[in-house]
Amino acid sequence: MTLAAPSIVLGGLRAAATPYLFFTGKGGVGKTSTSSAVAVALADVGRKVLLVSTDPASNLDEVLGAEAGQEPAPVPGAPRLYAMNIDPAAAAAQYREKVVGPYRAALPASAVAQIEEQLSGACTVEIAAFNEFVALLTDPQIAAQFDHVVFDTAPTGHTIRLLSLPAAWSDFLITNPGGASCIGPLAELGAQQQRYAQAMEALADPARTTVVLVTRPDTGPLEEAGRTASELRALGIGHQRLVINGVFTAARQDDPLAVAWQRRGEEALAQPPSGLAGITEVDRVPLLAVPPVGLCALRAMLAPQTAAEPLTVTHAQGEETTGLGPLMDEITDGSSSGLVMTMGKGGVGKTTVAAAVAADLARRGHPVTLTTTDPAAHVERIAGAGSENLRITRIDPAAETAAYTAAVLAQAGASLDEDALRLMAEDLDSPCTEEIAVFYAFARTVAEAADRFVVVDTAPTGHTLLLLDASRGYQRQLSQQTGQTPPSEAMELLNRLTDPDYTRILLVTLPEATPVHEAAALQADLNRAGIKPFAWVVNQSLAVASPIDPLLAAKADAERRYLTEVTTEHAERTVVLPWTAAPPIGTQRLLDLAAGIQ
């Protein structure tokens, strides 16, 4: 397969659409805009379409320009198109009530409260949202009512976990058919097994389902798409199509930034990862001057693209601080330890910013640990192997689960007989255990910042909030599962995260509508939890890079309103990092980025 070869702009996907279209890819590659554009296009040719978001941090409302609720609702301006959001929190609340409701009149209030506590973990949220997803795939009324159901999914790592849930829970039910788990009575879960099997059968049927891997002409997203393609094939989901979003051709060869942008894309497409080798259906979407928001812009994504016309561009002058220097001076002022966390929407460059912060701290002579909680992040590729002052780690869910299970069995199981020990081992085999183990590892990592600087690259917005919100529930759940007091690191987590002298949150965004508005929503959520962000980092800005290529110059001008919005409405401290001609990979380029050098 030659990824650089020309192909139809999403028209091929529209013509070959199966009843179920499942869009996935690394955060920030354009899954929502691409899936929405295809859904609008299908509706425009007379098909009845349901567009569904399964992302906890969905921005479907903003892209469509219409509110999508928990039930299918018509989209104004697009006859035959309906949209809905699967809200994980709302789904979990409904799931809890379904489990707890029958017991309210029969059990004491204290017993009902205990059941509700048991259902307070993030795993409950995950399985409840998955049940909603499964219901759409297996509901005969949905199949009869709509010609196509288009799923806009969460970023890659969590989508893979979502699709792995049926097999994981089926294995658990086989070995532990009775009793209860962190998601309630297993009889309730067992009743879903047939629907889970039907859902996986639908996903694996090439006549019914197409998985659309959305990527960009960039090494990281392409590698992620290759890994996803392989992992989905291992799950039996093999009918895959590739969409390369944001393909750019320079109109001005005298603009070094434009030439570098085009060259970087061409080089990435010339060496696709092996996981994409079996995909023969490829659609390309050109880079757009303004991210597609609203039905007109979405329809334009499928319209024939014309060459950029020469533009006369006047760059508005801003007063942005470029580079991380002022933030780093403040973070290190009189301190040699602390926690720095990068948060934001998937694809905004949290990993890069975290790596740049860690590299700058190490350059200043401080001992630093750089780690990630994102299952789809690639810290090592960006930051390199580390240095004398910089240690690079990651929270590996499989390793953490194995270590946690062994510790619980050794500690809590020491006084148990053989049968009781076997029951405990079966309980620990639950997929919920992974969530607890990752939470504990996160708490332990946060605790290390008492003695050194720890920089954490977090998972995309929605899942980071689930992790933080789960802290109270997991403290209880750890106690229930082990019969002992949770580790001190877990008990102290919320106190540390809400201490502004201990924790600095950097909200990372792009100078575009959706990333800025999602970062603002994240800031509001954090404030409600008592966590105040330290600063905003606006990443990959063209406005401070001053391109002269007409398309890039138009994109730069479009950024101004969002840069102004950040500085005047949302952030106490703001720094802007420029789009760089060379990818910010490796220590020196990360230090250049931190210094604001293009």
C-alpha positions as CSV (number, residue, x, y, z in Angstrom):
1,M,0.0,0.0,0.0
2,T,1.2,3.5,-0.9
3,L,-0.3,5.9,1.5
4,A,0.9,8.9,-0.4
5,A,-1.1,7.9,-3.5
6,P,-4.1,10.1,-4.4
7,S,-7.6,8.9,-3.5
8,I,-11.1,10.2,-3.3
9,V,-11.9,12.8,-0.5
10,L,-14.2,10.6,1.7
11,G,-16.3,9.9,-1.3
12,G,-15.1,6.3,-1.4
13,L,-16.1,5.8,2.2
14,R,-19.6,7.3,1.6
15,A,-20.1,5.0,-1.4
16,A,-18.9,1.8,0.4
17,A,-20.6,2.5,3.8
18,T,-21.8,-0.5,5.7
19,P,-24.7,-0.4,8.2
20,Y,-22.2,0.2,11.1
21,L,-19.3,2.6,10.8
22,F,-16.9,2.6,13.7
23,F,-14.4,5.6,13.6
24,T,-11.3,5.3,15.8
25,G,-7.8,6.8,16.0
26,K,-5.4,8.7,18.2
27,G,-6.8,11.7,20.0
28,G,-6.8,14.9,17.9
29,V,-6.7,13.3,14.5
30,G,-10.2,14.4,13.5
31,K,-12.4,11.4,14.3
32,T,-15.4,13.6,15.3
33,S,-15.2,15.9,12.2
34,T,-14.6,13.0,9.9
35,S,-17.4,10.8,11.3
36,S,-19.8,13.7,11.3
37,A,-18.9,14.7,7.7
38,V,-19.6,11.1,6.5
39,A,-22.8,10.9,8.5
40,V,-24.0,14.2,7.0
41,A,-23.1,13.0,3.5
42,L,-25.0,9.8,3.9
43,A,-28.1,11.7,5.2
44,D,-27.8,14.1,2.2
45,V,-28.1,11.2,-0.3
46,G,-31.3,9.9,1.4
47,R,-30.0,7.5,4.0
48,K,-31.4,7.6,7.6
49,V,-28.3,7.9,9.9
50,L,-27.7,7.8,13.6
51,L,-24.4,9.4,14.7
52,V,-23.3,8.3,18.2
53,S,-20.4,9.5,20.3
54,T,-18.9,7.0,22.9
55,D,-16.2,9.4,24.0
56,P,-16.4,10.7,27.6
57,A,-15.0,14.0,26.4
58,S,-17.2,14.2,23.3
59,N,-17.3,17.5,21.3
60,L,-20.0,16.2,19.0
61,D,-22.3,19.1,19.9
62,E,-19.8,21.7,18.9
63,V,-18.9,20.1,15.6
64,L,-22.6,19.5,14.6
65,G,-23.7,22.9,15.9
66,A,-26.6,21.1,17.6
67,E,-27.1,19.5,21.0
68,A,-26.9,15.7,21.1
69,G,-28.5,14.1,24.2
70,Q,-28.8,10.6,25.5
71,E,-31.6,9.7,23.1
72,P,-31.5,9.9,19.2
73,A,-32.5,13.5,18.3
74,P,-32.8,15.0,14.8
75,V,-30.1,17.4,13.7
76,P,-31.5,20.7,12.4
77,G,-30.5,21.4,8.8
78,A,-29.7,17.7,8.0
79,P,-32.9,15.8,7.4
80,R,-32.6,12.1,8.1
81,L,-29.6,12.6,10.4
82,Y,-30.0,11.9,14.2
83,A,-27.3,12.3,16.9
84,M,-26.8,11.1,20.4
85,N,-24.1,11.1,23.1
86,I,-23.5,8.2,25.4
87,D,-22.7,10.0,28.6
88,P,-20.7,7.6,30.8
89,A,-21.6,9.3,34.1
90,A,-25.3,9.2,33.3
91,A,-25.1,5.6,32.0
92,A,-23.4,4.6,35.3
93,A,-26.1,6.3,37.4
94,Q,-28.8,4.4,35.5
95,Y,-26.8,1.2,35.9
96,R,-26.4,1.7,39.6
97,E,-30.1,2.4,40.0
98,K,-31.0,-0.7,38.0
99,V,-28.8,-2.8,40.4
100,V,-29.7,-1.0,43.6
101,G,-33.3,-0.1,43.0
102,P,-34.9,-3.5,43.8
103,Y,-33.2,-3.6,47.2
104,R,-34.2,-0.1,48.4
105,A,-37.4,-1.2,50.1
106,A,-36.1,-4.6,51.2
107,L,-32.7,-3.7,52.8
108,P,-31.6,-1.2,55.5
109,A,-30.3,2.1,54.3
110,S,-26.8,1.2,55.4
111,A,-26.8,-1.9,53.3
112,V,-28.1,0.0,50.2
113,A,-25.3,2.6,50.8
114,Q,-22.8,-0.2,50.9
115,I,-24.0,-1.5,47.5
116,E,-23.8,2.0,46.1
117,E,-20.3,2.4,47.3
118,Q,-19.3,-0.9,45.7
119,L,-20.6,0.5,42.4
120,S,-18.6,3.8,42.7
121,G,-15.5,2.9,40.7
122,A,-14.5,3.8,37.2
123,C,-15.0,0.2,36.1
124,T,-18.7,0.7,36.8
125,V,-18.7,3.7,34.5
126,E,-16.9,1.8,31.8
127,I,-19.1,-1.2,31.8
128,A,-22.3,0.9,32.0
129,A,-21.2,2.9,28.9
130,F,-20.3,-0.3,27.2
131,N,-23.8,-1.7,27.8
132,E,-25.2,1.4,26.1
133,F,-22.9,0.8,23.1
134,V,-23.9,-2.9,22.9
135,A,-27.6,-2.0,23.1
136,L,-27.2,0.1,19.9
137,L,-25.4,-2.7,18.1
138,T,-27.9,-5.4,19.0
139,D,-31.2,-3.5,19.1
140,P,-33.4,-4.7,16.2
141,Q,-35.4,-1.5,16.3
142,I,-32.3,0.6,15.8
143,A,-31.3,-1.6,12.9
144,A,-34.8,-1.3,11.4
145,Q,-35.1,2.4,11.9
146,F,-31.6,3.5,10.6
147,D,-29.7,2.6,7.4
148,H,-26.4,3.5,9.1
149,V,-25.2,3.9,12.7
150,V,-21.9,5.9,12.8
151,F,-19.9,5.6,16.0
152,D,-17.4,8.4,17.0
153,T,-15.3,6.7,19.6
154,A,-12.9,7.6,22.4
155,P,-9.2,7.8,21.6
156,T,-7.5,4.6,20.6
157,G,-6.2,3.1,23.8
158,H,-9.6,3.2,25.5
159,T,-11.4,2.1,22.4
160,I,-9.4,-1.1,22.3
161,R,-10.1,-1.6,26.0
162,L,-13.8,-1.0,25.3
163,L,-13.9,-3.7,22.6
164,S,-11.9,-6.1,24.8
165,L,-14.4,-6.0,27.6
166,P,-16.7,-8.8,26.4
167,A,-13.9,-11.4,26.3
168,A,-12.5,-10.2,29.6
169,W,-15.8,-10.4,31.5
170,S,-16.8,-13.7,29.8
171,D,-13.6,-15.3,31.1
172,F,-14.3,-13.9,34.6
173,L,-17.9,-15.2,34.5
174,I,-16.7,-18.7,33.5
175,T,-14.5,-19.0,36.6
176,N,-16.7,-17.0,39.0
177,P,-20.4,-17.6,38.0
178,G,-21.9,-16.4,41.3
179,G,-21.5,-13.7,43.8
180,A,-20.7,-10.1,43.1
181,S,-18.0,-7.8,41.7
182,C,-17.2,-4.1,41.6
183,I,-20.0,-3.7,39.0
184,G,-22.7,-5.5,41.1
185,P,-24.2,-9.0,41.0
186,L,-22.6,-11.2,38.4
187,A,-26.1,-12.5,37.5
188,E,-26.8,-9.1,36.0
189,L,-23.6,-9.2,34.0
190,G,-24.2,-12.8,32.9
191,A,-27.5,-11.8,31.5
192,Q,-25.7,-9.6,29.1
193,Q,-23.4,-12.2,27.8
194,Q,-25.6,-13.1,24.8
195,R,-25.8,-9.4,23.8
196,Y,-22.0,-9.1,24.1
197,A,-21.6,-12.1,21.8
198,Q,-24.1,-10.5,19.3
199,A,-22.2,-7.2,19.4
200,M,-18.9,-8.8,18.7
201,E,-20.4,-10.8,15.9
202,A,-21.7,-7.6,14.3
203,L,-18.3,-5.9,14.7
204,A,-16.6,-8.9,13.0
205,D,-19.0,-9.1,10.1
206,P,-17.5,-7.2,7.1
207,A,-20.9,-7.0,5.5
208,R,-22.3,-5.1,8.5
209,T,-19.3,-3.2,10.0
210,T,-16.4,-1.1,8.7
211,V,-13.8,0.2,11.2
212,V,-12.5,3.5,9.9
213,L,-9.0,4.2,11.2
214,V,-8.5,8.0,11.2
215,T,-5.0,9.3,11.2
216,R,-2.8,12.2,10.1
217,P,0.3,12.3,7.9
218,D,2.5,12.2,10.9
219,T,4.6,9.4,12.3
220,G,2.9,9.2,15.8
221,P,-0.7,9.0,14.6
222,L,0.3,6.6,11.8
223,E,2.1,4.3,14.2
224,E,-1.0,4.4,16.5
225,A,-3.3,3.5,13.5
226,G,-1.0,0.6,12.7
227,R,-1.1,-0.8,16.2
228,T,-4.8,-0.3,16.4
229,A,-5.3,-2.1,13.1
230,S,-3.3,-5.1,14.3
231,E,-5.1,-5.2,17.7
232,L,-8.5,-5.0,16.1
233,R,-7.7,-7.8,13.7
234,A,-6.6,-9.9,16.8
235,L,-10.1,-9.3,18.2
236,G,-11.6,-10.6,14.9
237,I,-12.5,-7.1,13.6
238,G,-10.8,-7.1,10.2
239,H,-12.9,-4.9,7.8
240,Q,-10.9,-1.7,8.0
241,R,-10.5,1.5,6.0
242,L,-8.0,4.3,6.5
243,V,-8.7,8.0,6.4
244,I,-5.6,10.3,6.3
245,N,-6.8,13.7,7.6
246,G,-5.0,17.0,7.1
247,V,-2.9,16.3,4.0
248,F,-1.0,19.5,3.1
249,T,0.6,20.7,-0.2
250,A,2.6,23.9,0.1
251,A,1.6,26.7,-2.3
252,R,4.7,28.8,-1.5
253,Q,8.1,27.1,-1.9
254,D,9.7,30.2,-0.3
255,D,8.0,29.6,3.0
256,P,10.3,27.2,4.9
257,L,7.6,26.3,7.4
258,A,5.2,25.3,4.7
259,V,7.9,23.3,2.9
260,A,8.8,21.5,6.1
261,W,5.1,20.8,6.9
262,Q,4.6,19.2,3.5
263,R,7.9,17.3,3.7
264,R,7.2,15.9,7.1
265,G,3.8,14.6,5.9
266,E,5.3,13.0,2.7
267,E,8.1,11.3,4.7
268,A,5.6,9.8,7.2
269,L,3.3,8.5,4.4
270,A,6.2,7.1,2.5
271,Q,7.0,4.7,5.4
272,P,3.7,3.4,6.8
273,P,3.8,1.0,9.7
274,S,3.4,-2.7,9.0
275,G,0.0,-2.8,10.7
276,L,-1.5,-0.8,7.9
277,A,-0.1,-3.0,5.1
278,G,-3.3,-5.0,4.7
279,I,-5.6,-1.9,4.2
280,T,-6.3,-1.2,0.6
281,E,-9.1,1.4,1.0
282,V,-7.7,4.8,1.7
283,D,-9.3,8.3,1.8
284,R,-7.4,11.5,2.0
285,V,-8.8,14.8,3.4
286,P,-6.8,18.0,2.7
287,L,-5.7,20.3,5.5
288,L,-8.4,22.9,6.1
289,A,-7.8,26.6,7.0
290,V,-10.4,26.4,9.8
291,P,-11.4,23.2,11.6
292,P,-14.8,22.1,10.3
293,V,-17.5,23.2,12.7
294,G,-21.2,23.3,11.6
295,L,-23.0,21.5,8.8
296,C,-21.7,23.8,6.0
297,A,-18.1,23.1,6.9
298,L,-18.7,19.4,7.3
299,R,-20.3,19.2,3.8
300,A,-17.3,21.0,2.4
301,M,-15.0,18.2,3.6
302,L,-16.5,16.0,0.8
303,A,-16.5,18.8,-1.8
304,P,-13.8,18.8,-4.5
305,Q,-10.8,20.7,-3.3
306,T,-9.3,23.5,-5.3
307,A,-5.9,25.0,-5.1
308,A,-5.4,27.7,-2.6
309,E,-5.8,31.2,-4.0
310,P,-3.1,33.8,-3.2
311,L,-4.2,35.7,-0.1
312,T,-3.2,39.0,1.4
313,V,-2.8,38.2,5.0
314,T,-2.4,40.7,7.8
315,H,-1.3,39.1,11.0
316,A,-2.8,40.7,14.1
317,Q,-0.2,41.4,16.7
318,G,-0.6,39.6,20.0
319,E,1.2,39.8,23.3
320,E,1.7,36.0,23.9
321,T,4.6,34.7,25.9
322,T,6.4,32.1,23.8
323,G,8.3,29.3,25.4
324,L,7.9,27.7,28.8
325,G,10.7,29.8,30.5
326,P,8.5,32.0,32.7
327,L,6.5,29.0,34.0
328,M,9.6,27.0,34.7
329,D,11.1,29.9,36.6
330,E,8.0,30.1,38.8
331,I,7.8,26.3,39.3
332,T,11.4,26.0,40.4
333,D,11.5,29.2,42.4
334,G,12.8,28.0,45.8
335,S,11.7,24.4,45.2
336,S,13.4,21.2,44.1
337,S,10.3,19.0,44.1
338,G,6.7,18.9,43.1
339,L,4.1,17.5,40.7
340,V,3.5,18.8,37.2
341,M,0.6,17.3,35.3
342,T,-0.3,18.0,31.7
343,M,-4.0,17.7,30.9
344,G,-6.3,18.3,27.9
345,K,-8.0,16.9,24.9
346,G,-6.4,14.0,23.0
347,G,-4.0,15.1,20.3
348,V,-3.1,18.6,21.7
349,G,0.4,17.6,22.5
350,K,0.3,16.8,26.2
351,T,3.1,14.2,25.9
352,T,5.3,16.7,24.0
353,V,4.7,19.5,26.6
354,A,5.3,17.1,29.5
355,A,8.5,15.9,27.9
356,A,9.7,19.5,27.3
357,V,8.9,20.5,30.9
358,A,10.8,17.4,32.2
359,A,13.8,18.1,29.9
360,D,14.0,21.8,31.1
361,L,13.8,20.7,34.8
362,A,16.6,18.2,34.2
363,R,18.7,20.9,32.4
364,R,18.3,23.1,35.5
365,G,19.9,20.3,37.6
366,H,16.8,18.9,39.3
367,P,16.1,15.1,39.6
368,V,13.0,14.4,37.5
369,T,10.7,11.5,36.8
370,L,8.6,11.7,33.6
371,T,5.7,9.2,33.4
372,T,2.4,8.7,31.6
373,T,-1.1,7.4,32.5
374,D,-2.2,7.4,28.9
375,P,-2.5,3.8,27.4
376,A,-1.9,5.3,23.9
377,A,1.0,7.6,24.8
378,H,4.6,7.2,23.6
379,V,6.8,9.1,26.0
380,E,9.9,7.2,25.2
381,R,9.8,8.0,21.5
382,I,9.5,11.7,22.2
383,A,11.7,12.1,25.2
384,G,14.4,9.6,24.3
385,A,16.1,7.4,26.9
386,G,16.4,10.0,29.6
387,S,19.6,11.4,31.1
388,E,21.5,11.6,34.4
389,N,18.7,13.8,36.0
390,L,15.8,12.4,34.0
391,R,14.1,9.1,34.6
392,I,11.4,8.0,32.2
393,T,8.7,5.5,33.4
394,R,5.2,4.5,32.4
395,I,2.2,3.0,34.3
396,D,1.9,-0.3,32.6
397,P,-1.6,-1.7,33.3
398,A,-0.7,-5.4,32.9
399,A,2.4,-5.1,35.1
400,E,0.6,-3.0,37.7
401,T,-2.3,-5.6,37.8
402,A,0.1,-8.5,38.3
403,A,2.0,-6.7,41.1
404,Y,-1.1,-5.6,42.8
405,T,-2.7,-9.1,42.6
406,A,0.5,-10.7,44.0
407,A,0.7,-8.2,46.9
408,V,-3.0,-8.7,47.9
409,L,-2.7,-12.5,47.8
410,A,0.5,-12.4,49.9
411,Q,-0.9,-9.9,52.4
412,A,-4.6,-10.5,52.7
413,G,-4.4,-14.2,51.7
414,A,-1.7,-15.3,54.2
415,S,-4.3,-16.4,56.8
416,L,-6.8,-17.9,54.4
417,D,-7.4,-21.6,53.8
418,E,-7.1,-23.1,50.3
419,D,-10.8,-22.6,49.4
420,A,-10.9,-19.0,50.6
421,L,-7.6,-18.2,48.9
422,R,-9.0,-19.6,45.6
423,L,-12.1,-17.4,45.9
424,M,-9.9,-14.3,46.5
425,A,-7.8,-15.2,43.5
426,E,-11.0,-15.5,41.4
427,D,-12.2,-12.1,42.6
428,L,-8.9,-10.5,41.8
429,D,-9.1,-11.9,38.3
430,S,-11.9,-9.4,37.6
431,P,-11.2,-6.7,35.0
432,C,-12.0,-4.2,37.7
433,T,-8.7,-5.1,39.4
434,E,-6.8,-3.4,36.6
435,E,-8.5,-0.2,37.3
436,I,-7.6,-0.4,41.0
437,A,-4.0,-1.3,40.3
438,V,-3.6,1.6,37.8
439,F,-5.2,4.0,40.3
440,Y,-2.8,2.8,43.1
441,A,0.2,3.2,40.7
442,F,-1.0,6.7,39.9
443,A,-1.2,7.6,43.6
444,R,2.2,6.1,44.2
445,T,3.7,8.2,41.4
446,V,2.1,11.4,42.7
447,A,3.6,10.6,46.2
448,E,7.1,10.5,44.7
449,A,6.8,14.3,44.0
450,A,7.5,14.9,47.7
451,D,11.2,14.3,47.1
452,R,11.8,15.2,43.4
453,F,10.0,16.7,40.4
454,V,7.5,14.3,38.8
455,V,5.9,15.2,35.5
456,V,2.8,13.2,34.5
457,D,1.5,13.0,31.0
458,T,-2.2,12.2,31.6
459,A,-4.7,10.3,29.5
460,P,-7.2,12.4,27.4
461,T,-9.6,14.6,29.2
462,G,-12.6,12.3,29.9
463,H,-10.6,9.4,31.2
464,T,-8.3,11.7,33.3
465,L,-11.5,13.0,35.0
466,L,-12.7,9.4,35.6
467,L,-9.3,8.6,37.2
468,L,-9.4,11.6,39.5
469,D,-13.1,11.3,40.3
470,A,-12.6,7.6,41.2
471,S,-10.1,8.4,44.0
472,R,-12.8,8.4,46.7
473,G,-14.5,5.3,45.4
474,Y,-11.2,3.4,45.0
475,Q,-10.1,4.2,48.5
476,R,-13.2,2.4,49.7
477,Q,-12.8,-0.4,47.1
478,L,-9.2,-1.0,48.0
479,S,-10.3,-1.5,51.6
480,Q,-13.1,-3.8,50.7
481,Q,-11.0,-6.0,48.4
482,T,-8.0,-6.4,50.7
483,G,-9.7,-6.1,54.1
484,Q,-7.1,-3.6,55.1
485,T,-6.6,0.2,55.2
486,P,-5.7,1.5,51.7
487,P,-2.0,2.6,51.2
488,S,-1.1,6.0,52.5
489,E,-0.4,7.2,49.0
490,A,-4.0,6.5,47.9
491,M,-5.4,8.1,51.1
492,E,-3.3,11.3,50.5
493,L,-3.9,11.6,46.7
494,L,-6.7,14.1,46.8
495,N,-5.0,16.3,49.4
496,R,-1.8,16.3,47.2
497,L,-3.7,17.1,44.0
498,T,-5.6,20.0,45.6
499,D,-2.4,21.5,47.2
500,P,-1.2,24.3,44.9
501,D,2.3,24.2,46.5
502,Y,2.5,20.5,45.6
503,T,0.7,20.2,42.3
504,R,0.8,22.3,39.2
505,I,-1.7,21.5,36.4
506,L,-0.8,22.7,32.9
507,L,-3.9,22.7,30.6
508,V,-2.6,22.0,27.1
509,T,-4.7,23.1,24.2
510,L,-4.5,24.1,20.5
511,P,-5.5,27.5,19.2
512,E,-8.8,26.1,17.8
513,A,-12.4,26.2,19.0
514,T,-12.9,22.6,20.3
515,P,-9.6,22.1,22.1
516,V,-10.0,25.5,23.8
517,H,-13.6,25.0,24.8
518,E,-12.9,21.5,26.1
519,A,-10.0,22.8,28.1
520,A,-12.3,25.4,29.6
521,A,-14.8,22.7,30.5
522,L,-12.0,20.6,32.1
523,Q,-10.9,23.6,34.1
524,A,-14.4,24.0,35.4
525,D,-14.5,20.3,36.4
526,L,-11.2,20.6,38.1
527,N,-12.2,23.7,40.0
528,R,-15.3,21.9,41.3
529,A,-13.0,19.2,42.6
530,G,-10.9,21.8,44.4
531,I,-8.0,21.6,41.8
532,K,-7.0,24.9,40.3
533,P,-4.9,24.8,37.1
534,F,-1.6,26.6,37.3
535,A,-1.3,27.7,33.6
536,W,-2.5,27.2,30.1
537,V,-0.1,26.1,27.3
538,V,-1.3,26.8,23.8
539,N,0.6,24.4,21.6
540,Q,1.5,24.2,17.9
541,S,0.6,27.8,17.2
542,L,1.0,29.1,13.6
543,A,0.2,32.7,14.7
544,V,3.6,33.0,16.5
545,A,5.4,31.2,13.7
546,S,4.2,33.7,11.0
547,P,3.9,31.6,7.9
548,I,3.4,33.2,4.4
549,D,1.9,30.2,2.7
550,P,-1.7,31.3,2.1
551,L,-3.4,28.3,3.7
552,L,-1.1,28.3,6.7
553,A,-1.4,32.1,7.0
554,A,-5.2,31.8,7.0
555,K,-4.9,29.2,9.7
556,A,-2.7,31.5,11.7
557,D,-5.2,34.4,11.4
558,A,-8.0,32.1,12.5
559,E,-6.1,31.3,15.7
560,R,-6.2,34.9,17.0
561,R,-9.7,34.8,18.4
562,Y,-8.9,31.7,20.4
563,L,-5.6,33.0,21.7
564,T,-7.5,36.1,22.9
565,E,-10.2,33.9,24.5
566,V,-7.6,31.9,26.4
567,T,-5.7,35.0,27.8
568,T,-8.8,37.1,28.6
569,E,-11.4,34.6,29.7
570,H,-9.8,31.4,31.0
571,A,-6.2,31.5,32.1
572,E,-4.2,33.4,34.8
573,R,-1.0,32.4,33.1
574,T,-0.6,31.6,29.4
575,V,2.3,30.6,27.2
576,V,2.2,29.8,23.5
577,L,4.5,27.3,21.8
578,P,5.1,27.6,18.1
579,W,4.6,25.0,15.4
580,T,8.1,23.8,14.7
581,A,9.6,22.8,11.3
582,A,11.4,19.9,12.9
583,P,9.4,17.5,15.1
584,P,10.1,18.1,18.8
585,I,11.6,14.7,19.5
586,G,14.8,14.3,21.5
587,T,16.3,16.3,24.3
588,Q,17.7,19.2,22.3
589,R,14.6,19.8,20.3
590,L,12.4,19.6,23.4
591,L,14.7,22.2,25.1
592,D,14.3,24.4,21.9
593,L,10.6,24.1,22.2
594,A,10.6,25.0,25.9
595,A,12.6,28.1,24.9
596,G,10.1,29.0,22.2
597,I,12.7,28.4,19.4
598,Q,11.1,27.4,16.1
